[in-house]
C-alpha cells in the first residue's frame, strides 16, 4: 500500500553531494509534525545513491539519465512524489525549525494561494535585502540588463524600493517567487504542466510564477518560515553559465511577450 504524505520535498543535486546531505540533515532534525518525504533527483554524471540512502535510508533517490537542469530535474522528482504539496528546495539550503510545516499550514489556509516561499536568510540568519523581483517585462529587462541600469536603478527588477524596504517580519504578496525554496500543490503544479523544461537554468521561477498568477492565484513570501540559503553552489560548477542565462532570458521574453519583443529587448 502506497503511503501518502502532506508534503514531498524535492532536491536536485548537481555535484554538490555534501550540500545536499547537510540539507537533508536539517530536514530530518527539524520539528515538523507533518508527514513528508524527501526526494533527491541526481543530475550528476555518476550514481550517488549510496551516499544518500546509506546515511538516510528513507530518502527516495532518483537518478536522471542526464543533467536535466533545474526545471527538468524538479519535474522528474514531482513524478515520483506522493505528497499533496510539493516543496522544491535548492541543495544549498538549510531548513530552520518547522519551516515546511508553517508553509504547508499557510498554503492550505486559503483557496487563492498559488505558491508560497519562506524568508531566505544568510548563515547568520539575516534576511537577504532582496527576496523577490518584479515581473520581468521587455521594458524592465532593458532597464535591468543594459547600460541604462546605471542611470535608472529604481526602474529595474532588482531595485524595487518596496521589495527592499518591506518589514521582513510581515507576510508579503509578490509578483515572482524565489526559486530557491517554493511550495505549491501537486494538483496545481500538474495543471500548469510543471516547470517548462526548455529553461535549463534561470527564469524557471519567473515563468512558473507568471503562469500561476495568470490563473488568478496569489504568490506569497511567509517570514514565519525561514530557510538558510548559500547562493550559487551548484551554478558555479557550470562553465557556460552566462550563455545559459541569456538563452533563458530570451526564451522567457519570447514565450510571454512574443518573438519581436524578445529580439528587440535582447538587441
C-alpha positions as CSV (number, residue, x, y, z in Angstrom):
1,X,0.0,0.0,0.0
2,X,1.4,3.4,-1.0
3,X,2.0,5.8,1.8
4,X,0.7,9.3,1.3
5,X,2.4,12.5,2.6
6,X,1.3,16.0,3.2
7,X,4.5,17.3,1.5
8,X,7.1,15.9,-0.9
9,X,10.4,17.8,-0.6
10,X,12.3,17.7,-3.9
11,X,16.1,18.5,-4.0
12,X,18.0,18.4,-7.3
13,X,21.7,17.6,-7.0
14,X,24.4,18.5,-9.4
15,X,27.8,17.7,-8.0
16,X,27.1,19.2,-4.5
17,X,26.5,16.0,-2.6
18,X,27.8,17.4,0.7
19,X,25.4,20.3,0.5
20,X,22.5,18.0,-0.2
21,X,23.4,15.8,2.8
22,X,23.5,18.9,5.0
23,X,20.2,20.0,3.6
24,X,18.6,16.6,4.3
25,X,20.1,16.6,7.8
26,X,18.4,19.9,8.5
27,X,15.1,18.4,7.4
28,X,15.5,15.2,9.4
29,X,16.4,17.2,12.6
30,X,13.5,19.6,12.1
31,X,10.5,19.9,14.4
32,X,7.9,19.1,11.8
33,X,4.7,17.3,12.9
34,X,3.5,16.7,9.3
35,X,4.4,13.6,7.2
36,X,6.8,14.4,4.5
37,X,9.1,12.5,2.1
38,X,12.4,13.6,0.7
39,X,13.2,13.0,-2.9
40,X,16.7,13.6,-4.3
41,X,17.0,13.9,-8.1
42,X,20.6,13.4,-9.1
43,X,21.7,15.3,-12.2
44,X,25.3,14.4,-11.7
45,X,27.3,12.3,-14.1
46,X,27.8,9.4,-11.6
47,X,25.4,7.5,-9.4
48,X,25.5,8.7,-5.9
49,X,22.7,6.5,-4.5
50,X,24.8,5.1,-1.6
51,X,25.9,8.5,-0.4
52,X,22.3,9.4,0.3
53,X,20.5,6.2,1.1
54,X,23.0,4.6,3.4
55,X,23.0,7.7,5.7
56,X,19.3,8.4,5.1
57,X,17.5,5.2,4.2
58,X,14.1,6.9,3.9
59,X,15.3,9.2,1.2
60,X,13.9,8.4,-2.3
61,X,16.8,8.6,-4.7
62,X,16.1,9.2,-8.4
63,X,18.9,9.1,-11.0
64,X,18.4,11.3,-14.0
65,X,19.7,9.8,-17.3
66,X,21.5,13.2,-18.0
67,X,21.7,16.7,-16.5
68,X,18.1,17.8,-16.9
69,X,18.7,21.2,-15.4
70,X,16.7,22.8,-12.6
71,X,13.2,22.6,-14.1
72,X,13.7,19.1,-15.7
73,X,15.2,17.7,-12.5
74,X,12.3,19.0,-10.4
75,X,9.7,17.8,-12.8
76,X,11.3,14.3,-12.6
77,X,11.1,14.5,-8.8
78,X,7.5,15.6,-9.0
79,X,6.6,12.5,-11.0
80,X,7.8,10.3,-8.1
81,X,6.1,12.4,-5.4
82,X,3.3,11.1,-3.3
83,X,2.7,14.3,-1.3
84,X,-0.3,16.6,-1.6
85,X,2.1,19.5,-1.8
86,X,5.5,19.8,-3.4
87,X,8.3,21.8,-1.8
88,X,11.1,22.5,-4.3
89,X,14.3,23.2,-2.3
90,X,17.7,24.2,-3.6
91,X,20.6,21.9,-2.4
92,X,22.5,24.8,-0.9
93,X,19.8,25.4,1.8
94,X,19.2,24.5,5.4
95,X,15.7,24.4,6.7
96,X,15.1,26.2,10.1
97,X,12.8,24.6,12.7
98,X,9.3,23.8,11.4
99,X,9.5,25.9,8.3
100,X,8.0,23.2,6.0
101,X,5.0,22.8,8.3
102,X,4.4,26.5,8.6
103,X,4.4,26.8,4.8
104,X,2.1,23.8,4.5
105,X,-0.4,25.2,7.0
106,X,-0.3,28.7,5.3
107,X,-0.9,27.5,1.8
108,X,-3.8,25.3,2.9
109,X,-5.4,28.2,4.7
110,X,-6.9,30.0,1.7
111,X,-8.0,28.8,-1.7
112,X,-6.5,31.7,-3.7
113,X,-2.8,30.9,-2.7
114,X,-0.9,29.5,-5.6
115,X,2.7,29.4,-4.3
116,X,4.4,30.3,-1.1
117,X,8.1,30.7,-0.2
118,X,9.9,31.1,3.1
119,X,12.1,34.0,4.1
120,X,15.6,33.4,2.8
121,X,18.3,34.2,5.3
122,X,22.1,34.0,5.3
123,X,24.2,31.8,7.6
124,X,23.9,34.5,10.3
125,X,20.1,34.3,10.0
126,X,20.0,37.8,8.5
127,X,17.3,38.2,5.7
128,X,18.6,38.9,2.2
129,X,17.7,42.5,1.3
130,X,16.1,41.3,-1.9
131,X,13.8,38.4,-1.6
132,X,11.8,38.7,-4.8
133,X,11.7,40.7,-8.0
134,X,9.2,42.4,-10.1
135,X,7.8,40.6,-13.1
136,X,10.2,40.5,-16.0
137,X,8.9,42.5,-18.9
138,X,10.7,43.8,-22.1
139,X,10.8,47.3,-20.6
140,X,12.2,46.5,-17.2
141,X,14.6,43.9,-18.9
142,X,16.1,46.8,-20.8
143,X,16.5,48.9,-17.6
144,X,17.9,45.9,-15.7
145,X,20.4,44.3,-18.2
146,X,21.7,47.2,-20.2
147,X,23.8,50.3,-19.5
148,X,20.6,52.0,-18.6
149,X,20.7,50.2,-15.2
150,X,23.3,52.7,-14.1
151,X,21.1,55.7,-14.9
152,X,17.7,54.3,-13.8
153,X,18.5,52.0,-10.9
154,X,15.0,52.3,-9.4
155,X,13.3,51.1,-12.6
156,X,14.8,47.7,-12.9
157,X,13.5,44.4,-11.5
158,X,16.3,44.2,-8.8
159,X,15.9,47.5,-7.1
160,X,12.2,47.8,-6.3
161,X,12.2,50.0,-3.2
162,X,9.1,48.3,-1.9
163,X,10.6,44.9,-2.0
164,X,13.8,46.1,-0.4
165,X,12.3,48.0,2.4
166,X,9.4,45.9,3.5
167,X,9.4,44.7,7.0
168,X,10.9,41.2,6.8
169,X,8.7,40.1,9.7
170,X,5.5,40.7,7.7
171,X,3.8,38.5,5.1
172,X,4.1,39.9,1.6
173,X,2.4,39.2,-1.7
174,X,4.9,39.2,-4.6
175,X,5.0,39.0,-8.4
176,X,7.8,36.4,-8.7
177,X,8.5,33.7,-6.2
178,X,12.2,33.0,-5.4
179,X,13.2,29.7,-6.9
180,X,15.5,28.5,-4.1
181,X,12.5,27.3,-2.0
182,X,8.9,27.2,-3.0
183,X,5.8,25.2,-2.2
184,X,2.9,24.5,-4.5
185,X,0.1,21.9,-4.5
186,X,0.9,18.9,-6.7
187,X,-2.5,19.3,-8.3
188,X,-1.8,22.9,-9.4
189,X,1.7,22.0,-10.4
190,X,0.4,19.3,-12.7
191,X,-2.4,21.6,-14.0
192,X,0.1,24.2,-15.2
193,X,2.4,21.4,-16.6
194,X,5.1,21.9,-14.1
195,X,8.3,23.7,-14.9
196,X,9.0,24.5,-18.6
197,X,12.0,22.2,-19.3
198,X,13.2,24.5,-22.1
199,X,14.6,26.6,-19.3
200,X,17.7,24.7,-18.4
201,X,18.6,27.1,-15.6
202,X,17.3,30.6,-14.7
203,X,13.9,32.2,-15.2
204,X,12.1,29.0,-14.5
205,X,10.5,30.5,-11.3
206,X,9.6,33.7,-13.3
207,X,7.8,31.5,-15.9
208,X,6.1,29.4,-13.3
209,X,5.1,32.5,-11.2
210,X,3.6,34.2,-14.3
211,X,1.6,31.1,-15.3
212,X,0.2,30.6,-11.8
213,X,-0.7,34.3,-11.5
214,X,-2.5,34.2,-14.8
215,X,-4.9,31.8,-13.2
216,X,-5.8,34.5,-10.6
217,X,-3.8,32.9,-7.8
218,X,-1.5,34.8,-5.4
219,X,2.1,34.4,-4.6
220,X,3.5,35.0,-1.1
221,X,6.6,35.1,1.0
222,X,5.9,33.9,4.5
223,X,8.6,35.1,7.0
224,X,7.3,32.8,9.7
225,X,9.2,30.1,7.8
226,X,12.9,30.6,7.3
227,X,15.4,28.8,5.1
228,X,19.2,29.5,5.1
229,X,20.5,29.9,1.6
230,X,24.1,29.7,0.3
231,X,23.7,31.3,-3.1
232,X,25.1,29.7,-6.3
233,X,26.7,26.5,-5.0
234,X,25.5,24.4,-8.0
235,X,25.7,27.0,-10.7
236,X,29.4,27.7,-10.1
237,X,30.1,24.2,-11.4
238,X,28.9,25.2,-14.9
239,X,31.3,26.8,-17.3
240,X,28.8,28.3,-19.7
241,X,26.6,29.9,-17.1
242,X,26.4,33.3,-18.9
243,X,25.2,31.8,-22.1
244,X,22.6,29.7,-20.2
245,X,21.4,32.9,-18.5
246,X,21.0,34.8,-21.8
247,X,19.3,31.9,-23.5
248,X,16.8,31.5,-20.7
249,X,16.1,35.3,-20.6
250,X,15.4,35.3,-24.3
251,X,13.1,32.2,-24.1
252,X,11.1,33.8,-21.3
253,X,10.6,37.1,-23.2
254,X,9.7,35.2,-26.4
255,X,7.3,32.9,-24.6
256,X,5.4,35.6,-22.8
257,X,5.8,38.7,-25.0
258,X,6.5,37.4,-28.5
259,X,9.5,36.9,-30.7
260,X,9.7,40.6,-31.9
261,X,9.7,41.9,-28.4
262,X,12.3,39.4,-27.4
263,X,14.6,40.2,-30.3
264,X,14.2,44.0,-29.7
265,X,14.9,43.6,-26.0
266,X,18.0,41.4,-26.5
267,X,19.4,43.7,-29.1
